[in-house]
Amino acid sequence: MSQSSRRQFLEQSVGAGLVIATACDGGGAVTLSTDSSATTAPTDSRLDTARDSAPDSAPPTDTAVDCPDPFEGGELLGTVAFTGEVPYDFGVESGEGWDGRRLYDLGRVESDQGITPTDTFYIRTFRPDGIDLYQDWAVRLGGLIIEAVEVPVDSLLSEVQDMGPILLECSGNTISGSFGLMSAAHFMGVPVGVVLDRVTPLDSATRIKITGQDDHDAESTHSTPGASWVFTREQLEDAGAFFAFEINGEPLPEHLGFPLRLVVPNWYGCTCIKWVDQLDWVDDTEPATDQMKEFASRTHQDGAPSLAKDYAPAAMEHCAVPVRIEQWRVDGVLTYRVVGVLWGGAEPTDKLVIRFTPDGSFVPVDVCPPQSERRTWTIWSHKWDPVAGPYRLECAIDDPDVETYRLDVGYFLRTAVVAEGAG
């Protein structure tokens, strides 16, 4: 995507807030509901067996880091609301079909210890109508291969691995939903290579189109029917892509892709096809899918190329957003704590900074433990001692060699008013 067209989309998104329903894969008090009406797949004892014997492919987590806490022994007095944002019923399902949504309250990310509970994990598009998700599900492998085959999902259970915590973000995650079209959870699944190795591609095959069910009775005013994306095998394997069976120790719920969902770590959610039922090997003349075209601007493409081969990887660049402002009293002194999340990027970074006024200086935040891998988000914080007044919280990466399209245009900028100054 050219710098001008990318910037134009992002600036329009920031200025208009973008209605959530039109944007993706997606100040005052809000109501959080933990009562979910999502239908969950029945417990499968075969998954329990697979889980018990699964190898651990997740990156190791460093739990030995000693992180100083400037608020130790202090009293949490309350929180400061972000301003200019429409209150939203987080964790509650709304809409239907392609317009079905559920948003996660990012203010809970620290209390949830970085893992979104399954019943509040974000949803963009409800389960398809008119199909039996509990039939003997199989994935058809076809296209430019020696012999077409069907792979029963049950035949993959013995290959299930622990994939660790993975973050997914809708490519249309905007301030109109307080950036709630983003979540992280612990997944179990099968590496894509396990399925790809079931067939022998022809020499002319250069890419794989992965398709899922996407038929809905209710019409949408904005979403394009069809769910498919074209990848090279190298893109999938370099990202650590897998077919997910389980989330947070239970089978995938229907709205999250049961019985089989593609997960491409560090790529936007629109590439993580749900209800996968077909893989086709294609060549370089393969047209871009309707879904690739629909989300071209939101995945930082140069226009909307007609051929799939001309699409850049739909990877998330480095991003950060404040999610909570806390008011504390420490040793009798009033102070504030800003909490946020950092995610995406080609490599981990230790250059995250924040400022609170448009002409203010950026200052480093505390990221402890430091960001060590990109498959999930990293929680950061900052001790802040403001005077009373309005503020504009803006994050950046202090490294000119790092691409930060959305941060550069203030995409994740949030505002707040401090009623009582620190001190």
Secondary structure, DSSP 8 states (H G I E B T S, - for coil): --HHHHHHHHHHHHHH---GGGT--------B-------B----HHHHHHHHH--B-S-----------TTTT-EEEEEE-EES-----BT--BS-GGG-EE---GGGTTTTTT---GGGS-EES---SS--TTS--EEEEEESBSS-EEEEGGGGGGG-EEEEEEEEE-TT--GGGTT-SEEEEEEEEEEHHHHHTTS-B-TT--EEEEEE----SS--SS--S-EEEEE-HHHHHHHT-EEEEEETTEE-BGGGTTT-EEE-TTB-GGGS-SSEEEEEEE-TT-B--HHHHHTTGGGT-SS--SBGGG----B---EEEEEEEEEEEETTEEEEEEEEEEE-SSS--S-EEEESSTTS--EE-B-SS----SSS-EEEEEEE---SEEEEEEEEES-TTS--HHHHTTTT-EEEEESS---
